[in-house]
Amino acid sequence: MNQEKSKIIKEYFPQARFSEPLSKHCTFRIGGPAEAFIEIDDLSEQNQENLVNLTKYLQKSKIPYIIIGGGSNVLFHDKGFKGTVIKITAKTLKFTKTNLEADAGAILQNILKEASKRGFYNLQPFIGIPGTLGGAIYGNAGANGLEIKDILKEAIIFNPRLSLIYKATPETLKFKYRHSNLKETKEIVLKATLNLSKAAKHKALAKKLSAKRTQTQPYGLSAGSFFKNPDPDPTKPKLKAGYLIDQCGLKGRQIGQAKISEKHANFIQNAGTLKNPATQKDVIRLADLAKKEVRRKFKIDLKEEVQIIPHKPKKSM
Ligand SMILES: Cc1cc2nc3c(=O)[nH]c(=O)nc-3n(C[C@H](O)[C@H](O)[C@H](O)COP(=O)(O)OP(=O)(O)OC[C@H]3O[C@@H](n4cnc5c(N)ncnc54)[C@H](O)[C@@H]3O)c2cc1C
């Protein structure tokens, strides 16, 4: 990125950094540098206006950009990102009697902690899901029978194409299993309001669910489940992606430093070291192998849950 462009980006967000290693900003610990990297830790009206103007500038200058939160569902490219990465870390929480208004950068597990301190336990099924509220809304994150869509009251969304900030309801976000229409519209979650309740039954559940996670999921560097579970065929038993990969005998299979977990076959791990990590290429080759074997054995096409970020996107993601 030339000096003039860097200078303009800094005019909107003086905290912008350049050549920032993306491996530091994702749970996979994979990825080269972002040309420009902006952390937004405050969603004041002024900063929202700066974000509107920054994205206008980036679009006009054809500089690709992406938004990230906790980086727990992304796989960056080994050469990094040729463009601007905007990381939303603003995390203000405001509790009312029955709701929580939170910034998109609020860490989901911190929300659970703060809500339960106040006696609200209905979010406890999410125990152990890393990342931010914004990322969870984008992918309709869920666990143990609860999805974000079930507790979302409304969200403040920024549409960069129209330079428009508006209030969206769960209906307008068109949630499905691990999907919202933000994946198509490329809009940005700024804030959200969640419905809270004092569902005490979940209080006792939390410990059990947390233990279940520790038992079934591996430690180490990953982005959680790599593939979505296939759409259930009503005429057949429900088959999970991990089961299908396991049945293909792929647990423990390694390409480069990328490895299919021995504990949970839907987890691809970066089994390397800081100096010699897995590469995006290793992970994709291993994922392609899993897809090929599952297709051959079960005639099922697995689809990635993890967002694979290219080095040079064709358009802003
Ligand atoms: C060990 C482990 C366990 C996991 N378990 C679960 C689980 O049980 N259930 C589950 O659903 N997921 C799980 N995940 C996946 C991941 O934690 C979730 O998808 C999470 O919601 C991602 O949030 P994030 O902030 O890290 O998003 P990121 O990884 O930063 O981003 C993911 C996607 O969301 C978009 N995005 C992020 N913030 C915003 C925003 N403010 N506005 C618009 N788009 C945005 C990004 O552009 C990107 O495409 C797990 C991951 C790990 C590592």
The ligand as an SDF file (V2000), in Angstrom:
LIG
                    3D

 53 58  0  0  0  0  0  0  0  0999 V2000
  -12.4470  -24.2200   19.8250 C   0  0  0  0  0  0  0  0  0  0  0  0
  -13.5870  -23.6240   19.0280 C   0  0  0  0  0  0  0  0  0  0  0  0
  -14.8890  -24.0300   19.2970 C   0  0  0  0  0  0  0  0  0  0  0  0
  -15.9610  -23.5010   18.5600 C   0  0  0  0  0  0  0  0  0  0  0  0
  -17.2360  -23.9110   18.8570 N   0  0  0  0  0  0  0  0  0  0  0  0
  -18.2750  -23.3970   18.1700 C   0  0  0  0  0  0  0  0  0  0  0  0
  -19.6150  -23.8030   18.4610 C   0  0  0  0  0  0  0  0  0  0  0  0
  -19.8710  -24.5950   19.3440 O   0  0  0  0  0  0  0  0  0  0  0  0
  -20.6140  -23.2450   17.7330 N   0  0  0  0  0  0  0  0  0  0  0  0
  -20.3760  -22.3380   16.7360 C   0  0  0  0  0  0  0  0  0  0  0  0
  -21.3300  -21.8630   16.1170 O   0  0  0  0  0  0  0  0  0  0  0  0
  -19.1230  -21.9420   16.4390 N   0  0  0  0  0  0  0  0  0  0  0  0
  -18.0720  -22.4370   17.1170 C   0  0  0  0  0  0  0  0  0  0  0  0
  -16.7930  -22.0430   16.8200 N   0  0  0  0  0  0  0  0  0  0  0  0
  -16.5680  -21.1120   15.6990 C   0  0  0  0  0  0  0  0  0  0  0  0
  -16.5080  -19.6220   16.1050 C   0  0  0  0  0  0  0  0  0  0  0  0
  -16.1640  -19.4740   17.4480 O   0  0  0  0  0  0  0  0  0  0  0  0
  -17.8230  -18.9180   15.8470 C   0  0  0  0  0  0  0  0  0  0  0  0
  -18.1330  -18.9890   14.4810 O   0  0  0  0  0  0  0  0  0  0  0  0
  -17.7820  -17.4530   16.2870 C   0  0  0  0  0  0  0  0  0  0  0  0
  -19.0850  -16.9630   16.3400 O   0  0  0  0  0  0  0  0  0  0  0  0
  -16.9360  -16.5720   15.3850 C   0  0  0  0  0  0  0  0  0  0  0  0
  -16.8220  -15.2850   15.9640 O   0  0  0  0  0  0  0  0  0  0  0  0
  -15.5330  -14.3770   15.7370 P   0  0  0  0  0  0  0  0  0  0  0  0
  -15.7660  -13.0630   16.3620 O   0  0  0  0  0  0  0  0  0  0  0  0
  -14.3180  -15.0960   16.1470 O   0  0  0  0  0  0  0  0  0  0  0  0
  -15.5800  -14.2340   14.1600 O   0  0  0  0  0  0  0  0  0  0  0  0
  -14.3280  -14.1180   13.1640 P   0  0  0  0  0  0  0  0  0  0  0  0
  -13.6400  -15.4260   13.0900 O   0  0  0  0  0  0  0  0  0  0  0  0
  -13.5250  -12.9310   13.4740 O   0  0  0  0  0  0  0  0  0  0  0  0
  -15.1060  -13.8890   11.8000 O   0  0  0  0  0  0  0  0  0  0  0  0
  -15.9160  -14.9150   11.2540 C   0  0  0  0  0  0  0  0  0  0  0  0
  -16.7720  -14.3130   10.1490 C   0  0  0  0  0  0  0  0  0  0  0  0
  -17.6420  -13.3580   10.7340 O   0  0  0  0  0  0  0  0  0  0  0  0
  -17.5000  -12.0990   10.0910 C   0  0  0  0  0  0  0  0  0  0  0  0
  -17.6470  -11.0530   11.1330 N   0  0  0  0  0  0  0  0  0  0  0  0
  -16.9890  -10.9730   12.3100 C   0  0  0  0  0  0  0  0  0  0  0  0
  -17.3970   -9.8750   13.0070 N   0  0  0  0  0  0  0  0  0  0  0  0
  -18.3410   -9.2810   12.2250 C   0  0  0  0  0  0  0  0  0  0  0  0
  -19.1330   -8.1010   12.3520 C   0  0  0  0  0  0  0  0  0  0  0  0
  -19.0630   -7.3030   13.4210 N   0  0  0  0  0  0  0  0  0  0  0  0
  -19.9950   -7.7910   11.3480 N   0  0  0  0  0  0  0  0  0  0  0  0
  -20.0900   -8.5810   10.2350 C   0  0  0  0  0  0  0  0  0  0  0  0
  -19.3440   -9.6910   10.0490 N   0  0  0  0  0  0  0  0  0  0  0  0
  -18.4860  -10.0300   11.0290 C   0  0  0  0  0  0  0  0  0  0  0  0
  -16.1060  -12.0940    9.4860 C   0  0  0  0  0  0  0  0  0  0  0  0
  -16.0360  -11.2410    8.3540 O   0  0  0  0  0  0  0  0  0  0  0  0
  -15.9260  -13.5600    9.1070 C   0  0  0  0  0  0  0  0  0  0  0  0
  -16.4450  -13.8130    7.8260 O   0  0  0  0  0  0  0  0  0  0  0  0
  -15.7080  -22.5510   17.5410 C   0  0  0  0  0  0  0  0  0  0  0  0
  -14.3890  -22.1300   17.2900 C   0  0  0  0  0  0  0  0  0  0  0  0
  -13.3340  -22.6590   18.0260 C   0  0  0  0  0  0  0  0  0  0  0  0
  -11.9320  -22.1810   17.7540 C   0  0  0  0  0  0  0  0  0  0  0  0
  1  2  1  0
  2  3  1  0
  2 52  2  0
  3  4  2  0
  4  5  1  0
  4 50  1  0
  5  6  2  0
  6  7  1  0
  6 13  1  0
  7  8  2  0
  7  9  1  0
  9 10  1  0
 10 11  2  0
 10 12  1  0
 12 13  2  0
 13 14  1  0
 14 15  1  0
 14 50  1  0
 15 16  1  0
 16 17  1  0
 16 18  1  0
 18 19  1  0
 18 20  1  0
 20 21  1  0
 20 22  1  0
 22 23  1  0
 23 24  1  0
 24 25  2  0
 24 26  1  0
 24 27  1  0
 27 28  1  0
 28 29  2  0
 28 30  1  0
 28 31  1  0
 31 32  1  0
 32 33  1  0
 33 34  1  0
 33 48  1  0
 34 35  1  0
 35 36  1  0
 35 46  1  0
 36 37  1  0
 36 45  1  0
 37 38  2  0
 38 39  1  0
 39 40  1  0
 39 45  2  0
 40 41  1  0
 40 42  2  0
 42 43  1  0
 43 44  2  0
 44 45  1  0
 46 47  1  0
 46 48  1  0
 48 49  1  0
 50 51  2  0
 51 52  1  0
 52 53  1  0
M  END
$$$$
